[in-house]
């Protein structure tokens, strides 16, 4: 698990364009899974273009803090977990 926001951003920069699954904690015992493509990274957030067959909206953005605090987890198709 990366320990700083800069480390997280650098790791995500190397995965731009890769397909991934975002697993997000949305409640006490509720989890959502969304598949998409890592589209862009910005200084504070990153953007995932979602698969339109499984989701009602086109894209979603998450903060690097969400990864740092483990509110979300990313699973890339080419590796176990980011």
C-alpha positions in Angstrom: 0.0 0.0 0.0 1.5 3.4 -1.0 2.1 5.7 1.9 1.9 9.1 0.2 -0.3 10.9 -2.3 2.6 11.5 -4.6 3.5 7.8 -4.7 -0.2 7.0 -5.4 -0.3 9.5 -8.3 2.9 8.3 -9.8 1.7 4.7 -9.7 -1.6 5.7 -11.4 0.2 7.7 -14.0 1.9 4.5 -15.1 -1.5 2.8 -15.6 -3.2 5.5 -17.7 -5.4 3.8 -20.3 -5.6 0.5 -18.4 -8.8 -1.2 -17.6 -9.6 -1.5 -13.9 -12.3 -2.3 -11.3 -13.0 0.3 -8.6 -14.4 -1.2 -5.4 -15.9 1.5 -3.2 -17.3 1.5 0.3 -20.6 3.3 0.1 -22.0 2.4 3.5 -21.6 0.4 6.6 -21.7 -3.0 4.8 -22.3 -1.8 1.2 -19.8 -2.1 -1.5 -20.0 -1.0 -5.2 -17.9 -2.3 -8.0 -17.5 -0.4 -11.2 -15.4 -1.3 -14.3 -13.8 1.3 -16.5 -10.6 2.8 -17.9 -8.2 5.1 -16.0 -8.5 8.2 -18.2 -6.7 11.1 -16.5 -4.8 12.0 -13.4 -4.8 15.5 -11.8 -3.0 16.9 -8.8 -5.8 15.9 -6.4 -8.1 13.5 -8.2 -8.1 10.9 -11.0 -10.9 10.1 -13.5 -12.2 6.8 -14.6 -14.4 6.4 -17.7 -17.0 3.8 -16.9 -18.3 0.9 -18.9 -21.7 2.2 -20.3 -23.3 -1.3 -20.3 -23.0 -1.5 -16.5 -23.4 2.1 -15.3 -25.8 4.9 -15.7 -23.2 7.6 -15.9 -20.1 8.2 -18.1 -17.3 8.9 -15.8 -16.4 9.2 -12.1 -13.6 10.9 -10.2 -11.9 9.9 -7.0 -9.5 11.6 -4.7 -6.1 10.1 -3.9 -7.1 10.4 -0.3 -9.8 7.7 -0.9 -7.0 5.3 -1.8 -4.8 6.4 1.1 -7.6 5.9 3.6 -8.8 2.7 1.9 -12.3 4.0 1.1 -11.7 2.6 -2.4 -9.5 -0.1 -3.9 -8.4 -0.4 -7.5 -7.9 -3.7 -9.2 -6.2 -3.5 -12.6 -6.7 -6.3 -15.1 -2.9 -6.9 -15.4 -2.2 -7.1 -11.6 -3.7 -8.1 -8.3 -4.4 -4.8 -6.6 -3.2 -1.2 -6.5 
